[in-house]
Amino acid sequence: MSSDMSTPESVGDRGQWRPSRRRLLQVGGLSAAAAVAGGGVYAAVADGHVSTPEAGASGGVDRRQAPPPQSPAGTVTRTIPGTDIALPAIGLGTFQTFDALPGQTRSVRDEVLRRFWASGGRVVDTSPLYGLAEENIARSAVEDGIQNDLFVTNKIWSTGGYLGDASHAEASLDMSMRRLSRSAPIDVMQCHALVNVDMIVPLLHAWKSEGRIRRLGVTHHDPAYFGPLATWISGGNLDFVQIRYSIAERRAEDTILALAADKGVAVTVNMPLEKGRLHHFVGDRPLPDFARELGIRTWSQYFLKWVISHPAVTVALPATSDPEHLTDNMAACQGPLPDAGMRARMLQHLRTMPGFDGITRQPWYPGKNYPGIINRDMGAIRARSSWRSTQWV
């Protein structure tokens, strides 16, 4: 069979292209040798542009008369399974990076979102648990009239006052709509970290049937929960799953990515840069010469192109509060992607560097500080006890 992944290998009953399980395993860590031998460019991109709803009339520019700017030519896009909606493969995460208190440099976050939109970015991931992230997304989105045009993936973390009590989840959805200044339904609502998943997923299905959300999914950042995630991918009738996946944390290749492709579930990736730890690890080391073959100019592009070149990945969600870093990240969504052999070569190059296998055991955001609500409140809790966790890094 040809290694050109634009040729359909598996077409589901909804007619969408999906790579075969064999192809997915070839690009994973379990079959690196076969992947090197196979070669070929397997990371095809979908044609077309992002489908977005009409903007609401609440504030800012009325974009109902001015369609969103098209993504730059050559942008890597992926189609949501079962739809004709093509999304740029690099999105924007907001955990901690958009949790800025009043009086802090919120204007910098405004610039991040404006550059993201101008460069063709569409998918923004957030959560009510991310401090003031939802409000700070809305600040510039409302001013520019794009609050309903952004493709928002959001989350519910809810238990209620007793089993089956949906009141807290209902209040959370309403609050997110207000904070984001949305009139259009949330594009993807997810059960955050599988909290109360047995109640929340059925509730998400009800919201979807009622038109209150467009799609639903589940999330987790910890590979220890990939087993339960796989159960919900198999039997939850999900549209999306959000997982952790990076060149340093590859356990999603064992089951999750192939399973999601088989089930027609879109995959968004959190922590593709390992919360700054990958950059901290490589430091000022130069890029390998072979990176030029893919137009890679920075380590961010190296790490992100590696992630989005897996054919099961729909969108990677690097988080940043730096406009220049945003521009750098979005450049990874341009130009060629590594094939299976190049992916193996990129990984092997990092493995030659002492300490690579210990990256995921290091603290998050080395050398950075985000003094928002999350760190303020967590700091207050830590001040009440001398005990320190060794696992939450």
N, C-alpha and C positions, 0 to 999 in steps of 0.2 A: 504493500500500500504506500502511496506517496506520502512523504513527510510534510506536504503542504496542508496545513490545518484548515485552509479555507474549503477543503473538500470535506463534506459531511461524513462523519464516522458513525454517529449515532443520532438518529432523529426520533424524538419522543412523539407521543400521541398528540402533542400540541404543536408539532411541526418545527420546534426550534432545534438548532444545531447544538449538539453536545459532544465533547470529546469522549472517546471510549475509555473505560477503566484502564485498559492496558496502556493507553497513551498517558493517562494521568500518573500511573505508577512509574512510567519511564522517567518522568521529570522529577520524581520524588527521591528522597534520600534512600529508599529501599532498593532502588534500581539504578544507582548512579552509573555503574559500569555500562549497563545496557543503554543508558541515555547517551553516554559519551560515544558509544559505537553507532547509535542511531542517527544522531545529528538532525539536521533539517530545521527549518523555521516552523514551529508548531503554534506560535502565539498569534493567530490571526486576529484581526480587529474587525468589528462590525462597521458597516457603512451607515451613514445617516447621522442625524443630530438628535440632541436631547429633546424629548417632548416635554413641554412644561405647561402648566395651567395658566390661565389668564391671571394677571395680577389683580389684587383687590383694589378698592378705591381709597384705602386708608393711608393717606399721606404720600409724599414723595412724587416721583415722576410716574405718570400714567403709562405703563409699558404695554397696555392693551393696544395702543396705537404704534408701539415701537417694539418689535419682537426682540428677544434676547440676542446678544451678539453670538455669532456662530463660533464654534471652537476653531482654533487655527488649523489650517490644512496639515494633515499628517498626525493629528491627535489620535492617540490610542484610545479607542472606545470599546465598551463591552455591552452587549444587549442583555437586558433582564430576561431570563428564560420565560417563554410563553408570551412575550410582548414584542412590540417593535420599538421599545424605548432604549436608545443607546446612550450610555453614560460615559463620560471621560473616566479613564481608569485610575486617576489620582483625584481623591477628594480631600476633605479638610476635617481633621479631628479637633476637638475643643476641650478635652479633659485638662484641667488646670491652666492651660495656655490662654483660655478666654475667661477665666475666673478672675476678673479685675474689679476691684472695689472702686466706688466713686472716689475721685481725686487721684487715682492712679492713671497711667498712660493708656486710657481707653482708646484714644485716637489712633494708637498704633494698631489695635485690633481692628478698628474701622478700616485702616489701610490694608491690612491683611485680607479682609473679606473683599474689599474693592478690587485688589489685584487678582484675587482668586476668581472673581466673576469676570473680570476683563480678560483673563487668560483662558477663559473657556471652562473654568471649574464650575461644577454644579452640585455635587453631593457634599452636604455638611452634616456631620454626625454630632449629636449632643445628647444631653440627659438632664432631667431636673436635679440629679445628684451632682452635677458639675458646677455647683456654686452659681455664679451669675452669668454662666455661659450663654444661656438662652437669651437673656436680656441684652447681652453685648453683641450677639449675632444680630438681633433686631435693630440695634442702634443704627448701623449703617444700611442694613437691608431696607428698613422703612424709609430712610432718607432718599435712597436710590430707587424705591418703589419695586424692589425685587423680593419682598418677603414671601410672596406666594410662588415665585419662580424658582427659588432654591429647592433642590431635591433634598428634603430633610429626612434623615433617619434619626429617630428619637427612641426613648425607652420609658418603660414603666417599672418601677421598683415599689411593690405594694403588697401588703398583707391584709389590710383591713382590721376591723376590731374583732372579727371572729371568722371562722372558716366560711368561705363563700360570700363574704361581705365585699361587694365591689365598690363601695362608696369612696374609699381612698383612691383607688385606681381611676374612678370617674373624675374625682377632683384633680388628680394629677394630669389627666388629659386636658381638662379645661384650663388648668393653670399653664400648661405648656403652650396651648393655643394663644392665651393672652400674652405670655412672656415673649413669644415669637411674633406676635402681631399678625397671626395667620388667620385668614378667612377660608383658604383652601384646606382640605384635609391633609394631615400629616402623611407624607409619602410612604414611610415605613415606620410602624410602631413595633417595638420589640420588648420581649420580657427580659429585663436587665439582669444578667448574671444568673438566670434561671430561678430567680426569687419567686416563690409561690407559683411555679410554672404550671402546675396542674389546674390552677384556677385562672391564671392570667391568659394562657394561650386560648382556652375557650372564649374568654371575654374578648380577646383581640379578634377572634373570628366573628363574634357578634358585632363588634364595632365595624369590621370590614363589610359585613352584609348590610349594615345600617348606613354605610357611606361616610362614617366618621373618620376612618383611616383608609388608605388605599391598599396597603400591603402589611404583612405581619411577619415577625421572626423572633428569634431568640439570640442571646449573646452570652459570651464569656471570654475573659482574657486569660484564664488559667487553664493550661493543658490538662490539669488533673480532672477537669470536668468535660473533657472531650467525649467520654463514654456516654453520659447523659445527653450531651448535645447530639450525638449520633442517633440516640433513640428518638429524639424529637424531629431530627431531619428525616428519619425513616417513616415516622407515623404521625407527625404533627400537621401535615398539609401546609408547610411553611412556604413563604415566598423568599425569605432572606434568612441567612445565618451570619452572625458576626463572630469572628474568631481571631486569635492571636497567631500571627505567622510572620516570620522574618528569616533572613539568612542565618541568624543565630538561633532561632527557635523554629524547628522544622517538623515538629511532631504532628502537625495538622496533615502532613503528607501521608501518614500511616493509614488513616481511614477517612477523615472528615472531608477532604477536598474531593476525593473520588466519589464518595457517597453523595455529596451535594450535587455534583455533576450528574450522577445517575438519576437523582430525584428531581432535577430541574430547579434547584434552589440556588439563588444568587448568593455569592459570598463577598462580604466586606471584611477587610482586614484591619484590626487594631494593632497598635504597636509595631508597625513595619520598620521603624527606626529604633525600636527598643527604648523608647523614651530617652533619647540622647545617648544611650550607652554605646551604640555602634560608632557614633562619631567620636566619643571619648576614647574608645579603644584604638581606632586607627590614627587619631591625633593628626600630626602633620606629615604622616607618611604619604609619599606620592602614589597616585593611581598606577596600576600596572599598565604597561604599554598596550596590551590587547584591549583595554577599555575603549580606546579610540575607534575600534571597529564598529562600536555601537553609538558613537557620538557622545559618549559619557565624558563629562568634564569635571564632575565633582563626586565625592563619596555618596552624597544624598542620591544622586542619579543612579549610581552603582547599586545601592541597596534597594531603591524603589523599583528600578527596572527588573531586578531579580525577582521581586515579589509579584509584580503585575504580569510577568511573562508566564506564570503558571496559568494554564488555560481554564482552570476552575475559578480563578480569582476574578471577581467583577470590578471591585474598587478597593484600592488601598487608602487608608485614612491617616496620613501623617499629621500630627498636631504641631502647630507653631504659633508663636506670637510675634515673630520677626518677619516683616515684609520681604526682606531680601531672601530669607530662607524659604518663604512661600514661593517666590519666583523660581528659586533653584529647584524646589520640589516639583513644581508644575512642569519644568523642563524635562523631567523623567517621563512625561506623558507624550513626548514627541520622538519621532524617529524610530529606528528598528529596535526590536527587543531581542534578548538572547535566546538562542535555540537551546535544546536540551544539552548539547555538548558544551556550549558556552556557559550555561548555568553551572554545570559541574566544574568548569574551569574557574569561574568566579568564586565558588565556594572553596575550592581547593586552595586558591591563592590566600584566602583569609585563614584557612587552617594552618598554613605555614607560619603564621604569626603567633608567637607564644602568648597564651592567655585567652585565645579566642573562645575556647569551650567554657570559659568562666564568665562570659559577658552577662548572661542572664541572672547570675547570682549577685551582681553589683546593684547598688541603690539606683533608683530612678533619677533621671535628670541631673547627672553629675555636674556640679559647678553652676547650676541654675537655681533660681528661686522664684516661685510664683506666690506672692503673699496675698492670695485671695481668701474667700470664705473657707474653702476646704482646708488649706494649710493653717489658717487662723484657728479654726475650731479643733482640728486635730492637734495642734500645738497646745491648746488649752487642756485637752484630755491628757496628753502626755505629761503636762506639768503637774498633774494630780497623782502620778505614780512614777516610781523609779524603774518599773518593769519596762523592758524594751523587746519588741518582737524581732526575731531574726529571720522571719519568713516573708513579711510583707515588704518586699523590695521590688 
